[in-house]
């Protein structure tokens, strides 16, 4: 799952608490968080905890999203 495309997140970019396992960014802003790195990044960027940001209008072949589905038991 890591490193194929940058995954867009709903969080806006901003200062985060110093200790947090699943931090939430500010409620508004100009740049969204993206995570996970892309096929053209080095290994340091290709993990789910790596956060970067971009304007939601930016376009790049390494940006994408992942679909998630909950399976019924």
C-alpha positions as CSV (number, residue, x, y, z in Angstrom):
1,X,0.0,0.0,0.0
2,X,2.9,2.4,0.6
3,X,4.7,4.3,-2.1
4,X,2.4,3.8,-5.1
5,X,0.8,7.2,-5.1
6,X,0.5,10.1,-2.6
7,X,-2.8,9.6,-0.8
8,X,-4.9,12.7,-0.3
9,X,-6.4,13.1,3.2
10,X,-9.3,15.1,4.4
11,X,-7.0,17.0,6.9
12,X,-6.0,20.6,6.1
13,X,-2.3,21.2,6.6
14,X,-1.2,23.0,9.8
15,X,0.6,22.7,13.1
16,X,0.0,19.3,14.9
17,X,0.2,18.3,18.5
18,X,3.7,17.0,19.4
19,X,2.4,13.6,20.5
20,X,-0.5,12.1,18.6
21,X,-1.2,8.7,17.0
22,X,-3.8,10.0,14.5
23,X,-3.5,13.8,14.5
24,X,-6.2,16.1,13.0
25,X,-5.1,19.3,11.3
26,X,-7.0,22.6,11.5
27,X,-10.6,22.8,10.3
28,X,-9.7,24.9,7.3
29,X,-6.7,26.1,5.2
30,X,-5.3,26.4,1.7
31,X,-3.4,23.0,1.5
32,X,-4.5,19.5,2.2
33,X,-2.4,16.7,3.7
34,X,-1.1,13.9,1.5
35,X,0.5,10.8,2.9
36,X,2.5,7.8,1.8
37,X,4.9,8.9,-0.9
38,X,4.9,8.0,-4.5
39,X,6.6,5.7,-7.0
40,X,9.2,8.5,-7.7
41,X,10.1,9.3,-4.1
42,X,12.9,7.9,-1.9
43,X,12.2,5.3,0.7
44,X,11.9,7.8,3.6
45,X,8.7,9.2,2.0
46,X,7.1,5.9,1.2
47,X,5.3,5.1,4.5
48,X,1.9,5.9,5.8
49,X,3.2,8.1,8.6
50,X,5.0,10.5,6.3
51,X,2.9,13.7,5.8
52,X,3.3,16.4,3.2
53,X,0.9,19.0,1.8
54,X,-0.3,20.5,-1.5
55,X,-3.0,22.7,-2.8
56,X,-6.1,20.7,-3.6
57,X,-5.9,22.0,-7.2
58,X,-2.3,20.6,-7.8
59,X,-2.1,17.8,-10.4
60,X,0.7,15.3,-10.5
61,X,0.9,11.7,-11.8
62,X,2.0,10.6,-8.3
63,X,-1.1,11.9,-6.6
64,X,-4.1,9.6,-6.1
65,X,-6.5,8.1,-3.6
66,X,-7.3,4.6,-2.3
67,X,-10.8,3.1,-2.0
68,X,-11.6,1.5,1.3
69,X,-14.4,-0.9,1.9
70,X,-15.6,-2.6,5.2
71,X,-16.3,-6.2,4.8
72,X,-19.2,-7.7,6.6
73,X,-18.5,-10.7,8.8
